Amino acid sequence: MKKILLALAACAVSATALAQPMPPRGPHADRGHPHVAHRRVKHKVWVPAHREHGRLVRGHYVWR
């Protein structure tokens, strides 16, 4: 009786292990959504007056 219960418990453990989602494999496995830790957050930065293409540009904010 104990052997049958032990075998059923082993089957249940292996079935739950197989039910877990597998990580992607292969050469393109690392392509996915970029992680938040690697993403640069843009900030508004004040740019003082300067010249672009010979014309004067007044100071303004730019997302960088």
C-alpha positions as MATLAB code, in Angstrom:
seq = 'MKKILLALAACAVSATALAQPMPPRGPHADRGHPHVAHRRVKHKVWVPAHREHGRLVRGHYVWR';
ca = [
       0.000    0.000    0.000;
       2.812    2.391    0.896;
       4.559    1.631   -2.394;
       1.448    2.591   -4.357;
       1.055    5.851   -2.428;
       4.744    6.619   -2.910;
       4.454    5.987   -6.661;
       1.345    8.190   -6.903;
       3.106   10.965   -4.984;
       6.092   10.738   -7.326;
       3.793   10.977  -10.361;
       2.060   14.012   -8.879;
       5.375   15.755   -8.242;
       6.627   15.049  -11.768;
       3.317   16.194  -13.283;
       3.487   19.536  -11.461;
       7.088   19.972  -12.567;
       6.122   19.391  -16.202;
       3.192   21.790  -15.955;
       5.548   24.752  -15.354;
       6.186   27.002  -18.386;
       9.511   26.326  -20.041;
      11.890   29.197  -20.813;
      12.374   29.818  -24.556;
      15.348   28.094  -26.155;
      17.286   28.587  -29.340;
      19.319   31.338  -30.982;
      16.496   33.876  -30.823;
      15.452   33.119  -27.253;
      16.983   36.289  -25.823;
      14.857   38.487  -28.109;
      11.928   39.686  -26.126;
      10.691   42.701  -24.313;
      13.479   44.796  -22.876;
      13.673   44.703  -19.126;
      12.738   47.796  -17.234;
      16.147   47.887  -15.570;
      17.869   48.332  -18.972;
      15.481   50.945  -20.326;
      16.682   54.558  -20.229;
      14.145   57.006  -18.893;
      14.061   60.286  -20.793;
      14.119   63.559  -18.890;
      13.341   67.094  -19.935;
      16.610   69.030  -20.075;
      17.027   72.780  -20.455;
      19.097   73.685  -23.509;
      20.431   77.232  -23.472;
      20.320   79.494  -26.509;
      22.588   78.286  -29.314;
      23.014   78.414  -33.072;
      21.689   75.719  -35.438;
      22.581   76.009  -39.111;
      23.625   79.616  -38.616;
      20.365   80.661  -36.960;
      19.919   81.610  -33.332;
      17.656   79.240  -31.390;
      16.282   80.481  -28.089;
      16.615   78.392  -24.960;
      14.140   75.537  -24.682;
      13.474   72.149  -23.106;
      14.361   68.903  -24.897;
      13.633   65.273  -24.012;
      16.966   63.451  -23.587;
];
